[in-house]
């Protein structure tokens, strides 16, 4: 039997994935499996991932904050700087 979801539920799930909210509560190991290490130092409590550079050369960076090796906060940084955090 196929589990059919309403368009509203699918839109909410897509929005969570787009904003990376599904990463909250994941351990560092689970984040590594999903996003890779991307030059992050494993013991550090802040990891950054370069997501994209848009048409205007704006960089979009994902910043994950950990407490007890679990993601507790997510931020998106948009910058025009060449050197990203």
N, C-alpha and C positions, 0 to 999 in steps of 0.2 A: 504494500500500500504506500502510495506517495504522499508525503506530508506537504500539503499545499499551504503556503503562507500568504497572508494578505499583502497587497502592494505596500500598505502602510508599514507593516512589520519588516518587509524587505528593505524599504527605504531607511528605516531606523538602523537596521543592521549594517547597511552600506555606509551610513553616516558615521557609525561607531568605528568601522574599519578605516574609513578615510581619515578620521581624527586620531586613530591609533588608541582609542579608549579600551579596546579589547586587550591591550597589554597590561593594564592595571591589574595587579594581583599576581602576575607571572613572576617566576623566579628568574635569576640571571641565566641559568641553564636553558630555560624555556625561551627567553629572549634571544639567546645565541642561536638556538635552532631556527627561530623565525626570521631574525634579521641579520645574523652573522655577527662577527666581532668588530669589524670596521675600525680597527686600531684602538679599541677601548681597553683600558687596563682593568682586568677582572676585579681586583679588590676595591676599585674606586666606586663611590656611591653616586656618581653622575656619569652617564654615558651619553654620547652624542652620535647621531647618524645624519649624514648628508642625504636629503631626500631628492631634491631636484634644483635645477636652475631654470627659471622661467624666461620668457621672451625678453624681458627687460634686464636680464642678467642678475636677477634677484635670487639669492640663495635661500632655500628653505631647509632648516635644520630641525631635527627631532631631538629633544633632550629628555632623557629618562632619569628620574630620581629614585634611588633605592633606599629602603630602610630594612635592615635584617635580610638583605639579599632578595627583596621583593619590591616590584615597582609600586610606588605610592603616588607619584605625580608625573604628569607629562606636560611638556611645553613645546610649542612650535615657535621657532625664531626665524624671522625674515630679515635678511641683511644684504647689503650691497658690498660688504667688505670682502676682500680677497681671502683674508685669514679668518677662518671660522673657529669658534671655540672647540 
